[in-house]
Amino acid sequence: MSNRFLAHTGAKYPIVQAPMGWIARSQLASAVCDAGGLGIIETSSGETDICKAEIEKMFALTDAPFGVNLPIMFLKDDAMMNWICESGVKFVTTSAGSPAKYVGPLQEAGITVYHAVPTVEAAIRCADAGVDGLVVEGGEGGGFKNPEEVSTLVLLQAVRAAVDLPLVAAGGICDGKGMAAAFALGAEAVQMGTRFVSSAESPVHDNYKNAIVDAPTTGTYVLNKKASPCIRALRTQRTHKIHEDGLMPPDTFKNILDLYFGGDMEASVGLAGQTAGLIDEVRPVAAIISEMVDEFQTVAGRMGGMAQGF
């Protein structure tokens, strides 16, 4: 396979690991890279020195390409961007704000820049700002969401009609079938968060992984739609109350690490997408990616045969 995303990144497969705060660090990202995907290191946790160290670890842990996410809303200044420009990183995703200020300096440093968008309007603005590609985030995905939910199925087609940039489909994808569907709608890669959170190499507590595995297709809530941030998270007693109340308390994320790494699923909100209802086993990253590629090729081949029959 060859497409613009693979040319931009040098990855073997067009499969990206989402930049989840505290989770998307070298343990998980290097496993994704070594399996042929593109691992991304997060900086949204705000733990600047630790994130820098995790980026440096990646150069030691893998010879494969990887990327870094810069969440614009959470950047206090240009220090992290400037450090990235000198780090040797070649691929950056930006998110949570306008990339206009960052595209030029990053590209001048030889870095390819993709920006995450939840709407067609944002996609057009980012294309005008000069980004190299887009991560198109549908409403099915976990984490921070657009309160006006548009599914990946619809959003991907609308963005593809509006801009001619390589698109990474995010939200609602956890296997080769979903990948094939995204490619049929114009994507050149897919990004997965929930599937990799529940992988064997994910650093989170087994309780979090098992909550994803045990979740039904209706096992998530969209919370805080009338305020900010709007999120999608697993159904628990805590998130049920937030859903009923309509607003998240200010301290909702205060004890998020107790959930992620301590296994207390009521300590905070366990971010997850609707694909939790499709995931039924904790699997090694290499197996997830290998099986996904095989399934994608099988589905794509079958669809090609169907087209010849008309």
Secondary structure, DSSP 8 states (H G I E B T S, - for coil): ---HHHHHH--SSSEEE---TTTSSHHHHHHHHHTTSB-EE--TT--HHHHHHHHHHHHHH-SS--EEEEEGGG-SSSHHHHHHHHHT--EEEEESS--HHHHHHHHHTT-EEEEEESSHHHHHHHHHHT-SEEEEE-TTSSEEE-SS---HHHHHHHHHHH--S-EEEESS--SHHHHHHHHHTT-SEEEESHHHHTBTT--S-HHHHHHHHH--TT-EEEE-TTSSSEEEEE--HHHHHHHHHSS--TTTTTTHHHHHTT--TTSS--B--GGGGT--S-B-HHHHHHHHHHHHHHHHHHHHHHHHT-
